[in-house]
Amino acid sequence: MKNILLFSIFVISSIVASAQKIAEFKIPLSNASNGLAIPISYQLNGVTELAAESLSLIEIKGNKKTPVAFQITDGKNRTISWMATPIDNETMLSYQLLKGIPKKFNEISINEKDGALIIHSGRENLLSYFHKTVYPPEGIDTNYKRSGFIHPLWTPHGQILTNIQPKDHYHHYGIWNPWTHTVFEKDTIDFWNIKGHQGTVRFAKFISQTNGPVYSEFSALHEHVVFKKDKTEKIALNEIQTVRVYAPSKANDYYLVDFTSQLTCATKSPLLILAYRYAGFGWRFTEEWTKSNCEVLTSEGKTRKNTDGTKARWVITQGTLGNDYGGAVMMSNPANQNHPEPLRIWDENANGGRGDMFANFAPTKDKEWLLEPGKNYTLRYRLIIFNGKFDAAKAESAWQYYANEPYIKILK
């Protein structure tokens, strides 16, 4: 066994040594990463036109050279992506892009099952997106039906962190993002409380799907539909939602999810989103969580007792999961509307004192937002899904690298 291991190391070293170097990437680190990986992307235009099958990426740490999983997105802006993994006190990361056959890495990929896309890493499910319309339980008003939402979302250890159609709010659908109080063509429209049959959001079609060793991603068109008083329908807003799920850490204790929502008016009429206490990126958490077994902490040091109505760059929500512990960090991009964003967080007295958990980045909580025809609007969020306990230092370092993408110096 020892001889086989030595031979493998020799073969890898020989391949790296003989490969032709195309470019070298230097990435200075301005902040501690607190043990978290950092997504890195770089445009390859002018660097190389070689296909991914003819390239290798090597991390350099002293005399040690290690193959790194990477993914290339072809197109007008050809981009290479990988996960940087700094160690304690490291201030500079170095990588070499080589001409040569890459090492094989396991892919994170998408499967279709029963009207949902399921993103998984190996045998572990991570995130499910329902494109099929899901109806409420028998005997409940069918106006509560909905498509285009995330559920289940699993922790790395397999616990479910989302909840749909709870009896107290049948219109809650895992992770979803409708607008509540809007004006379209002189009518007041509510896309959130769908029982009123003023409007809804529905899946229209898939635009793209991608698998690879670094991430799996899909883009879907959502239609924000107005139910007119004359019984006709009209699409007020088109949304392209892109969900990218990064491969879990080697320790299998966390993974990252990026949400991008691109909004455009579907007609020549604007959509005015009025100020209201909740709307936008919402999460109804697992029914297991109550006031006795989960906690909240924001970037401003607020807890569940005093979070609602405050603003934050990030929010940690975590709690007991059976005999385990885990949760999520929700991060708002600094380019988002009304950043740092207002929060709608249910306090410990929610739902008659049971204290169920709901969290919402609500950019229109304290100010209206006019979406005009011919203009594009984008909202971005990053999630860290984890097992174990998360603290403020880790959340802040993760947000810093999300908000300020690392500078990359390239040496050709």
C-alpha atoms as one frame of an Amber mdcrd trajectory, in Angstrom:
protein
   0.000   0.000   0.000   2.854   2.369   0.900   4.550   1.746  -2.454   1.299
   2.400  -4.315   0.856   5.706  -2.460   4.422   6.794  -3.219   3.980   5.835
  -6.867   0.726   7.887  -7.085   2.434  10.937  -5.587   5.317  10.471  -8.055
   2.940  10.268 -11.020   1.007  13.406  -9.974   4.233  15.309  -9.350   5.614
  14.231 -12.728   2.470  15.358 -14.545   2.505  18.746 -12.806   6.208  19.227
 -13.438   5.942  18.414 -17.164   2.745  20.398 -17.828   2.979  23.712 -19.679
   2.143  26.683 -17.451  -0.372  29.040 -19.045  -0.936  31.517 -16.227  -0.427
  32.061 -12.518  -3.058  33.559 -10.225  -2.082  35.501  -7.086  -4.876  36.312
  -4.620  -4.016  38.553  -1.643  -6.239  38.015   1.405  -7.278  41.134   3.270
  -9.289  39.378   5.982  -9.251  36.104   7.870 -11.506  33.493   6.294 -12.218
  31.741   9.618 -11.900  28.344   8.004 -14.449  29.008   5.232 -13.834  28.462
   1.535 -14.103  31.457  -0.821 -15.712  31.206  -4.298 -13.302  32.548  -6.931
 -14.056  33.425 -10.556 -11.846  34.880 -13.292 -12.552  35.696 -16.934 -10.324
  33.702 -19.263 -10.714  36.002 -22.273  -7.197  36.627 -23.553  -5.729  33.997
 -21.203  -6.495  30.745 -23.006  -8.977  29.267 -25.460  -8.197  25.692 -24.478
 -11.164  23.570 -23.431 -11.591  22.545 -19.809 -10.622  18.982 -20.757  -7.139
  20.258 -21.670  -6.511  22.330 -18.543  -5.450  21.714 -14.962  -5.531  24.042
 -11.963  -2.881  23.603  -9.286  -2.708  25.239  -5.857   0.800  26.187  -4.708
   1.580  26.187  -0.980   5.351  26.324  -0.500   6.766  23.265  -2.240   3.410
  21.497  -2.235   1.346  21.411  -5.432  -2.238  20.188  -5.215  -4.760  19.721
  -8.062  -7.887  21.828  -7.533 -11.418  21.235  -8.829 -12.454  23.942 -11.278
 -15.308  24.678 -13.627 -15.353  26.699 -16.838 -18.420  28.532 -18.135 -18.154
  29.110 -21.872 -19.698  32.035 -23.702 -18.938  35.679 -24.367 -17.302  36.056
 -20.966 -15.567  32.716 -20.540 -15.013  32.206 -16.817 -13.099  29.770 -14.637
 -14.428  29.163 -11.116 -13.016  27.306  -8.108 -13.118  27.328  -4.313 -10.158
  28.862  -2.497  -9.370  27.211   0.844  -7.107  29.474   2.938  -5.414  28.176
   6.060  -4.919  30.172   9.273  -2.875  33.376   8.914  -2.441  32.900   5.155
  -2.159  36.248   3.343  -1.554  35.150  -0.263  -3.014  32.331  -2.359  -1.202
  31.064  -5.458  -2.545  28.935  -8.302  -1.191  27.811 -11.660  -3.287  27.135
 -14.743  -1.606  24.407 -16.762  -2.053  22.763 -20.109  -2.721  19.157 -19.285
  -5.382  16.577 -18.487  -7.207  17.606 -15.286  -7.655  15.342 -12.277 -11.153
  13.883 -12.002 -13.343  15.251  -9.206 -16.839  14.219  -8.182 -19.554  16.440
  -9.614 -22.393  18.177  -7.830 -25.389  17.621 -10.072 -29.131  17.959 -10.727
 -31.737  15.221 -10.909 -35.421  15.544 -11.833 -37.990  13.880  -9.566 -41.757
  14.346  -9.259 -41.852  17.891 -10.618 -38.772  19.110  -8.780 -35.091  19.609
  -9.537 -32.933  18.113  -6.791 -29.330  19.238  -6.458 -27.175  16.661  -4.741
 -23.547  15.896  -3.942 -22.972  12.175  -4.230 -25.836  10.532  -2.351 -26.566
  13.595  -0.227 -29.475  15.822  -1.281 -28.879  19.539  -0.751 -31.673  21.573
  -2.340 -34.960  20.907  -4.121 -36.702  23.393  -6.451 -40.368  22.780  -7.335
 -41.297  23.804 -10.868 -44.502  21.764 -10.699 -47.522  23.478  -9.142 -48.024
  22.232  -5.602 -51.580  22.272  -4.232 -52.547  22.698  -0.581 -53.866  19.778
   1.484 -57.303  18.431   0.600 -60.089  20.650   1.878 -57.979  23.847   1.795
 -58.694  26.647  -0.698 -56.888  25.780  -3.947 -55.928  29.447  -4.395 -53.024
  28.524  -2.110 -51.334  26.570  -4.936 -47.844  27.691  -5.940 -44.802  26.777
  -8.068 -41.261  28.138  -8.269 -39.961  27.710  -4.707 -37.238  25.934  -2.714
 -38.208  22.947  -0.545 -36.749  20.918   0.949 -33.392  22.495   1.671 -31.214
  20.075   3.609 -28.287  20.614   5.962 -25.032  18.776   5.122 -26.096  16.098
   7.635 -29.476  15.662   5.948 -31.917  17.571   8.197 -34.622  19.649   6.470
 -34.474  23.395   7.172 -37.570  24.506   5.230 -41.311  24.151   5.735 -44.236
  24.608   3.321 -47.975  25.044   3.768 -47.969  25.188   7.582 -51.509  25.332
   8.970 -50.963  28.845  10.307 -49.802  30.198   6.900 -50.706  27.954   3.964
 -49.114  30.456   1.584 -45.626  29.966   3.075 -43.449  27.991   0.669 -39.985
  27.189   2.021 -37.735  29.826   0.450 -39.672  32.114  -1.884 -39.704  35.811
  -2.797 -43.013  37.451  -3.818 -43.982  41.106  -3.286 -46.875  41.910  -0.979
 -48.241  45.419  -1.474 -47.945  46.651  -5.066 -49.716  48.854  -7.597 -50.063
  47.746 -11.214 -52.212  49.617 -13.728 -54.101  51.380 -10.903 -54.955  48.097
  -9.134 -53.493  47.091  -5.773 -51.983  43.628  -6.140 -50.752  41.186  -3.501
 -48.466  38.449  -4.894 -47.649  37.090  -1.398 -51.004  36.354   0.253 -52.242
  34.293  -2.659 -55.551  33.279  -1.083 -56.950  36.687  -2.061 -56.468  35.741
  -5.730 -55.072  39.157  -6.671 -51.827  37.705  -7.994 -49.282  34.918  -7.749
 -45.806  33.917  -8.893 -45.421  30.842 -11.064 -42.714  28.926 -12.861 -42.724
  29.469 -16.641 -39.663  27.647 -18.021 -36.059  26.700 -17.419 -33.403  28.789
 -19.093 -30.315  26.764 -18.214 -28.928  23.975 -16.038 -25.280  23.337 -15.199
 -23.416  20.570 -13.375 -19.769  20.371 -12.386 -17.216  19.657  -9.649 -17.471
  23.173  -8.160 -21.188  23.969  -8.353 -24.535  23.023  -9.805 -26.811  25.799
 -11.071 -30.153  26.399 -12.720 -31.930  29.471 -14.046 -35.725  29.642 -14.258
 -38.188  32.221 -15.518 -40.844  33.191 -12.971 -43.936  35.130 -14.001 -45.537
  37.520 -11.507 -49.146  37.202 -12.606 -51.981  39.668 -11.962 -55.533  38.321
 -11.801 -57.577  41.109 -13.344 -61.065  42.015 -12.192 -62.469  40.945 -15.572
 -61.181  37.379 -14.850 -58.242  37.676 -17.280 -54.568  37.369 -16.373 -51.682
  39.692 -17.088 -47.982  39.250 -16.370 -46.690  42.341 -14.573 -43.138  41.274
 -13.841 -40.667  38.769 -15.247 -38.032  37.338 -12.951 -35.054  35.208 -13.892
 -34.041  33.366 -10.745 -30.639  31.721 -10.744 -29.714  29.333  -7.943 -26.119
  28.145  -7.634 -25.238  25.463  -5.068 -21.544  24.965  -4.309 -20.121  21.577
  -3.394 -20.029  20.969   0.380 -16.819  21.376   2.363 -14.547  18.348   2.723
 -15.578  18.127   6.376 -19.206  18.053   5.166 -20.258  20.676   7.722 -21.354
  23.526   5.411 -22.080  24.547   1.830 -22.930  27.787   0.013 -25.970  28.755
  -2.079 -26.145  31.890  -4.247 -29.526  33.346  -5.272 -29.764  35.932  -8.052
 -33.100  37.518  -8.974 -33.215  39.631 -12.159 -36.426  41.653 -12.432 -37.896
  43.356 -15.515 -41.334  44.784 -16.194 -43.291  42.485 -18.499 -45.349  45.281
 -20.089 -45.078  49.006 -20.763 -46.623  49.583 -17.345 -44.433  50.090 -14.243
 -44.825  48.088 -11.044 -44.758  50.109  -7.836 -43.836  48.076  -4.767 -45.271
  49.946  -1.800 -43.666  50.004   1.633 -44.954  47.086   3.707 -43.735  45.146
   6.720 -42.768  42.014   4.739 -41.980  41.135   1.112 -39.108  39.748  -0.896
 -36.636  37.025   0.087 -38.429  34.969   2.750 -37.692  31.732   4.578 -40.144
  29.647   6.608 -37.877  27.437   8.691 -38.360  23.879   9.875 -41.432  23.195
  12.008 -39.082  21.655  14.575 -37.945  25.134  15.650 -39.774  27.061  18.346
 -38.796  29.759  20.823 -37.189  27.097  23.027 -34.682  25.613  20.585 -33.524
  28.205  18.029 -31.742  31.551  18.089 -31.053  34.573  15.858 -28.049  36.891
  15.601 -27.562  39.728  13.101 -24.567  41.697  11.854 -25.664  44.527  14.155
 -25.684  42.291  17.238 -29.468  41.954  17.441 -31.100  38.765  18.687 -34.558
  37.328  18.157 -35.929  39.513  20.948 -35.086  42.788  19.158 -34.328  41.992
  15.490 -37.647  42.687  13.746 -37.624  46.061  11.998 -33.852  46.520  12.213
 -31.430  46.376   9.298 -28.603  43.926   8.708 -25.980  42.704   6.269 -26.296
  39.118   7.504 -28.485  37.032   9.798 -27.610  33.744  11.537 -30.565  31.479
  12.323 -29.649  28.228  14.051 -31.057  25.669  16.426 -31.559  22.082  17.495
 -32.109  19.510  14.750 -32.942  16.218  16.424 -29.755  15.216  18.228 -27.761
  17.609  16.034 -27.455  21.374  15.621 -27.331  23.593  12.563 -28.921  26.363
  10.537 -28.248  29.035   7.952 -26.567  32.388   7.450 -28.542  34.699   5.147
 -26.371  37.393   3.519 -27.517  40.436   1.554 -25.373  41.796  -1.277 -24.337
  45.460  -0.804 -25.636  46.290  -4.312 -29.178  45.282  -3.308 -32.016  47.758
  -3.056 -32.078  49.517   0.338 -28.974  47.740   1.667 -28.384  46.997   4.510
 -31.838  45.556   4.206 -34.704  45.798   6.694 -35.668  42.552   8.391 -38.952
  40.882   9.165 -38.163  38.309  11.870 -40.846  36.590  13.878 -40.177  37.087
  17.576 -40.525  34.487  20.325 -44.265  35.135  20.684 -45.118  34.278  17.061
 -48.107  32.025  16.370 -49.762  32.227  19.737 -46.531  32.017  21.695 -45.160
  28.865  20.059 -42.370  30.905  18.458 -42.163  29.385  14.966 -39.281  30.726
  12.900 -39.681  32.986   9.871 -36.994  35.320   8.482 -37.262  37.800   5.633
 -34.971  40.325   3.956 -37.585  42.965   3.074 -36.046  45.811   1.027 -39.424
  47.551   0.768 -40.270  47.369   4.473 -39.626  51.082   5.009 -39.604  52.576
   1.491 -41.333  51.986  -1.821 -39.548  50.788  -4.949 -40.618  51.744  -8.470
 -39.746  49.207 -11.191 -39.866  50.926 -14.574 -40.231  49.366 -18.061 -36.994
  48.976 -19.990 -34.849  48.768 -16.854 -33.235  45.770 -15.171 -33.153  45.281
 -11.395 -31.114  42.670  -9.533 -31.213  41.272  -6.007 -28.513  38.881  -4.768
 -28.270  36.757  -1.644 -25.833  34.140  -0.374 -26.659  31.406   2.120 -24.319
  29.326   4.233 -26.043  26.085   5.207 -24.285  24.405   8.098 -24.236  21.863
  10.869 -22.681  22.727  14.183 -22.747  26.265  15.597 -21.957  29.485  13.755
 -20.658  32.687  15.324 -20.469  36.365  14.374 -16.780  36.261  13.394 -17.335
  33.531  10.810 -20.465  35.207   9.428 -18.706  38.564   9.120 -15.679  37.125
   7.303 -17.973  35.246   4.918 -19.963  38.396   4.205 -16.778  40.441   3.624
 -15.621  38.024   0.939 -19.123  37.973  -0.559 -19.411  41.758  -0.622 -15.835
  42.363  -1.768 -14.711  39.777  -4.272 -10.995  39.022  -3.862  -8.574  40.823
  -6.167  -6.812  38.451  -8.554  -3.441  39.303 -10.058  -2.592  37.214 -13.104
   0.907  36.465 -14.394   0.835  35.009 -17.906
